[in-house]
Amino acid sequence: MGTLSEEILSRKVGRRVQAGEIIVVDLDLVMSHDTTTPLAMEAFYGLTRQESIQTTQTPAGSAARPTGIFDRSRVVIAFDHIVPAATIQAAALQRSIRSFAREQGLGQVYQEGVGHQIILEKGFVVPGDVVVGADSHTCTYGALGAFATGMGSTDIGVAYATGQTWFRVPETIAVRLIGQFAPGVFAKDAILHIVGILGADGASNFAVEFLGETVERMTQSERFTLSNMAIEMGAEVGLIAPDAVTVEYLRARTTRSFELLQPRAPQYAREIVVDVSRLEPQIACPPDVDHVVPLHEVEGLPIDQLFLGTCSNGRIDDLAIAADILRGQQIHPNTRMVVVPASREVYLEALRRGYIEIFTEAGALVEAASCGPCIGRHQGVLSAGERALTTMNRNFTGRMGDPTAEIYLGSPATIAASAITGVITDPRQHFVG
Amino acid sequence: MARVWRLGDNVNTDQIIPGRYNVTTDRAELAKRCLCEHRPDFAGGVAAGDVLVAGRNFGCGSSREHAAVALKASGLAAVVAISFARIFYRNAINIGLPVLIAPEAAALEDGDEIKIDAAAGVIRDLTHARVFQAEPLPEFVQRIVEAGGIIPLVRQQGRLTAPAMAD
């Protein structure tokens, strides 16, 4: 008996565990990226190098201290935050990471899009896995039924060396989605609405399980959008029970076998129910992700820059929705648009389907697969007083550049519809009939 | 005696160290940019031993450990808050930056003079002559704090050990 978190963690530690327990767990995968790896390297060396710290005597009977990477096949490093390097400083850090990877014999080093998207596409994660990443949006993998969470670099450095981490088994908030989306309303609108209901710390230290008929009908990509934003309510993980959709997603991506672990008579700390059939497009307003309003409350607000992409909504179906709206259209002269496919795979598929041509003809700037302007360092930094509307998962002050710039969040459809008008626009007009 | 730097709710790690400035592991450089836009007088005014007091959900958002590193490098004796975001809390504990959960201490105001015993969780408000007691740390977390961080602890033990399996 247990929530999905309890089921996954129980299987992993080989005994029944319950919410509230502190456990040490073997990890299936450890990830970090170009911003967080350098501090993780420091922690790793601090742990593994002989001379770095004077310690008290090793207690009798304990294992020898780790001296290297625990398992090279279970570590992924993604260059995604500032690629290609935009400054000398970033280039120097990336050089130090490449040197570390060579020294440690790490082969799974990628520079072909957002690390999370690459890890999912390459089948690194299967249901039941326990994964930690030095990036808060590691929770995205929860949509495959994996207990995956973000941590800081030191925890990741420990994980590089020991293959383990510790967790307090979380209590769970169930988020049940029922009903059918109206045309022009999407998973992004649902998760923004949920974050608005629960609040920025409404699920702090909890697991969230997304369930219900609406989730069961969602594509794997839509499910990633839900799980991706679990951290925006403070959740440790955002889980979705794996099913036939999960199996189909992984079919050509992995040869690993896995169980479709399900919650069994779970005790949820709380359950909220959201009927998506009554939902209109949602917008998160600055400066917090939980500041969510129905689109009509901010309709008509002029936008200086639109951005379609990120681990939240830079997948092929997101690009498809936007391309369908922008086909044969021009981006309004008062605004500008940046499109960043989440990965090379997404980029190539968008090329094959003609989406890159549609975006480019419409006047958007299409950038190479990466995190893009989501971290405010390059590829679309905002000036003082500017306003952006994006498919990102964060709208924090200064996130995209100047601290007086404003960031609004919405679905890919909302971003595309607003690109044509230059103001926040309800996309449902593009989905009539 | 230490000075209180009072911040509000939901201070995120982008505010503690903006993404433009965490492209380094240089402690002094991170301290220089710490809270540079949210609290522009902090980096220049903070003195060793000062205490940051915040509201709910301190350190939410990005996992960037640079935020905890920057605060520690600023010389803060502790961060006190009504509640902390999980990743930031772990980061601070891991690197030996004292973090105290003390909801009543939210009554402290910017500029108050206090005396803090982070290990005991006692915050003395000298300005208003009152004392706040922080919540005790969970036993497992206490072990990390006593070791001086997660790296020294794992070096001592050779591995991570769960409480039930502890020596």
Interface residues (C-beta under 8 A of the other chain):
Chain A: I22 I23 V24 T35 T36 P38 L39 E42 A43 G46 L47 I53 T55 T56 T58 P59 G61 S62 A63 A64 R65 P66 I82 T87 Q89 A90 L93 A134 D135 S136 G150 M151 G152 S153 T154 D155 G157 V158 A161 T162 Q164 T165 W166 R168 A200 D201 S204 N205 I231 G234 E236 D288 I375 G376 R377 R394 F396 T397 G398 R399 G401 P403
Chain B: N10 N12 D14 Q15 P18 G19 R20 N22 V23 T24 T25 E37 H38 R56 N57 C60 G61 S62 S63 R64 E65 H66 A68 V69 S83 A85 R86 I87 F88 R90 N91 N94 I95 P138 F140 G149 I150 I151 P152 V154 R155 Q156 Q157 G158 R159 L160 T161 A162 P163 M165 D167
